[in-house]
């Protein structure tokens, strides 16, 4: 599973200009079952996406296609982790690594 942390690299006005395209991009990956949760950081200097079911290379490609990235208004920090314990709602993405 991945935590995708976005940090804005441009003024909020420039980010807002790309928001509709960014939201459509998000919707596509929710529909594909890859994105599990997302939202703005507080204070509003970026956002966070929780994603799973793909490889590190795939998640980096997905991040590179974000309209925010394409427009140069954000940078991503991607952290991979093993979700060995989850709520029952996220049981399908729970991981059981070999000991």
C-alpha positions in Angstrom: 0.0 0.0 0.0 1.1 3.6 -0.6 0.8 6.9 1.1 1.1 9.5 -1.7 1.8 12.9 -0.2 1.4 16.0 -2.4 3.1 19.2 -1.6 2.1 22.3 -3.6 5.0 24.0 -5.3 3.0 26.9 -6.8 0.5 29.4 -5.4 -2.9 28.1 -4.5 -4.4 30.0 -7.4 -2.4 28.0 -9.8 -3.4 24.8 -8.0 -7.1 25.8 -8.3 -6.8 26.2 -12.0 -5.9 22.5 -12.3 -8.5 21.2 -9.7 -11.2 20.0 -12.1 -8.7 17.9 -14.1 -7.1 16.6 -10.8 -10.5 15.6 -9.5 -11.3 13.7 -12.7 -7.9 12.0 -12.5 -8.8 10.9 -8.9 -12.2 9.6 -10.0 -10.6 7.4 -12.6 -8.3 5.7 -10.1 -11.1 5.4 -7.5 -13.2 3.6 -10.2 -10.2 1.3 -10.9 -10.1 0.4 -7.2 -6.5 1.8 -6.7 -7.3 4.9 -4.7 -8.9 4.2 -1.3 -9.0 7.6 0.4 -7.8 11.2 -0.4 -8.0 14.7 0.8 -6.4 18.1 1.5 -3.7 18.5 4.2 -4.4 20.9 7.0 -3.0 23.5 6.6 -3.8 23.5 2.9 -0.4 23.1 1.4 -1.0 19.8 -0.4 -2.9 16.6 0.0 -2.7 12.9 0.7 -3.9 9.8 -1.2 -4.0 6.3 0.1 -3.6 3.7 -2.7 -3.1 0.0 -3.1 -3.1 -3.0 -5.4 -0.3 -1.8 -7.7 3.5 -1.9 -7.8 5.9 0.9 -6.8 6.6 1.5 -10.5 2.9 1.7 -11.3 2.1 4.2 -8.5 5.0 6.4 -9.6 3.6 6.4 -13.1 0.1 7.3 -11.8 1.6 10.2 -9.8 3.4 11.4 -12.9 0.1 11.6 -14.7 -1.7 13.7 -12.1 -2.7 17.0 -13.8 -1.1 18.7 -10.8 2.2 17.1 -11.6 1.9 17.8 -15.4 1.2 21.5 -14.6 4.1 21.6 -12.2 2.1 22.7 -9.2 2.9 19.9 -6.9 5.6 17.4 -5.9 4.9 13.8 -4.7 6.5 11.9 -1.8 5.5 8.3 -2.0 5.8 6.0 1.0 5.2 2.3 0.7 4.0 0.3 3.7 2.6 -3.1 4.5 -1.0 -2.8 5.7 -0.9 -5.8 8.0 -3.8 -4.5 10.1 -6.8 -2.6 8.8 -10.5 -1.9 9.6 -12.9 -4.4 8.3 -13.8 -2.0 5.5 -10.2 -2.3 4.1 -9.8 -6.0 4.7 -9.4 -6.6 0.9 -6.2 -4.6 0.9 -4.7 -6.1 4.0 -1.3 -7.6 3.4 0.3 -10.6 5.1 4.1 -10.6 4.5 6.1 -13.7 4.9 7.8 -13.8 8.2 
